[in-house]
């Protein structure tokens, strides 16, 4: 029975070549983009999955006086280090990221 279905499919593909090419091409593009979106979603969900004490970690954001001075998640460079030295019983660890122009700080607080 499967052999008959296969023969019918081959006959249909050979008779309607352009229509079959369009269908196969669009189906492969759809499956490819579905897989790309699925991989993106899985990577986004697993991004911070290995962090411990997530409820005690905070991102410091800045409120700039002038509108286009910087991004919201950027802070002054030494803010995280100063908080760690001034409040050692509150700040357990800090992380600062500066690729070229942006400073990104993450601070973990102790309970």
Wavefront OBJ file of the C-alpha trace (Angstrom):
o trace
v 0.000 0.000 0.000
v 2.854 2.366 0.827
v 4.340 1.525 -2.553
v 1.167 2.720 -4.302
v 1.134 5.974 -2.350
v 4.761 6.563 -3.301
v 4.004 5.975 -7.005
v 1.059 8.396 -6.895
v 3.222 11.052 -5.215
v 5.983 10.676 -7.818
v 3.438 10.911 -10.661
v 1.933 14.046 -9.173
v 5.370 15.635 -8.697
v 6.423 14.914 -12.278
v 3.166 16.197 -13.834
v 3.010 19.451 -11.869
v 6.693 20.417 -11.686
v 6.391 24.151 -10.994
v 3.604 23.763 -8.443
v 5.516 20.951 -6.703
v 8.731 23.010 -6.647
v 6.916 25.971 -5.099
v 5.242 23.756 -2.468
v 8.466 21.964 -1.504
v 10.452 25.218 -1.386
v 7.887 26.989 0.795
v 7.545 23.973 3.078
v 11.311 23.780 3.592
v 11.519 27.523 4.298
v 8.678 27.257 6.815
v 10.252 24.299 8.614
v 13.642 26.046 8.683
v 12.283 29.236 10.219
v 10.201 27.275 12.710
v 13.327 25.478 13.860
v 15.284 28.752 14.087
v 12.535 30.346 16.192
v 12.378 27.252 18.410
v 16.139 27.283 18.987
v 16.018 31.010 19.775
v 13.241 30.469 22.345
v 15.115 27.588 23.998
v 18.292 29.676 24.222
v 16.398 32.629 25.718
v 14.748 30.423 28.347
v 18.060 28.816 29.318
v 19.985 32.121 29.426
v 20.014 32.631 33.203
v 18.951 29.144 34.257
v 22.187 28.428 36.124
v 22.056 31.508 38.354
v 21.719 30.953 42.082
v 19.579 33.176 44.341
v 17.916 34.961 41.437
v 15.525 36.721 43.806
v 18.505 38.446 45.482
v 20.183 39.712 42.301
v 19.491 43.186 41.009
v 20.414 45.268 37.993
v 21.159 48.902 38.700
v 19.573 51.257 36.188
v 20.287 54.935 35.714
v 17.885 57.796 35.252
v 19.771 60.315 33.141
v 19.067 64.057 33.359
v 19.410 64.592 29.627
v 17.355 62.352 27.368
v 19.960 60.724 25.076
v 22.905 60.640 27.454
v 22.996 56.847 27.833
v 21.078 53.607 28.030
v 18.880 52.774 31.011
v 20.951 49.779 32.110
v 24.233 51.704 32.121
v 25.642 53.118 35.332
v 28.781 54.883 36.414
v 31.826 52.667 36.222
v 32.822 52.457 39.871
v 29.330 52.308 41.392
v 29.257 48.530 41.884
v 32.770 48.435 43.357
v 31.971 51.319 45.697
v 28.813 49.599 46.914
v 30.829 46.426 47.578
v 33.484 48.286 49.594
v 31.063 50.568 51.472
v 28.406 47.922 52.228
v 30.185 44.548 52.471
v 27.401 43.051 54.582
v 24.762 43.813 51.887
v 26.629 43.244 48.617
v 27.943 39.716 48.118
v 29.355 40.083 44.617
v 29.229 42.425 41.663
v 29.842 42.157 37.956
v 30.768 44.984 35.619
v 30.676 44.751 31.831
v 32.260 47.384 29.593
v 32.693 46.396 25.924
v 33.652 49.871 24.680
v 31.235 52.545 25.808
v 28.619 50.795 27.945
v 28.996 49.951 31.608
v 26.727 47.173 32.854
v 26.577 46.258 36.513
v 24.958 43.354 38.341
v 24.961 43.275 42.098
v 24.005 40.353 44.356
v 22.715 41.264 47.800
v 23.057 39.173 50.918
v 20.089 38.472 53.158
l 1 2 3 4 5 6 7 8 9 10 11 12 13 14 15 16 17 18 19 20 21 22 23 24 25 26 27 28 29 30 31 32 33 34 35 36 37 38 39 40 41 42 43 44 45 46 47 48 49 50 51 52 53 54 55 56 57 58 59 60 61 62 63 64 65 66 67 68 69 70 71 72 73 74 75 76 77 78 79 80 81 82 83 84 85 86 87 88 89 90 91 92 93 94 95 96 97 98 99 100 101 102 103 104 105 106 107 108 109 110 111
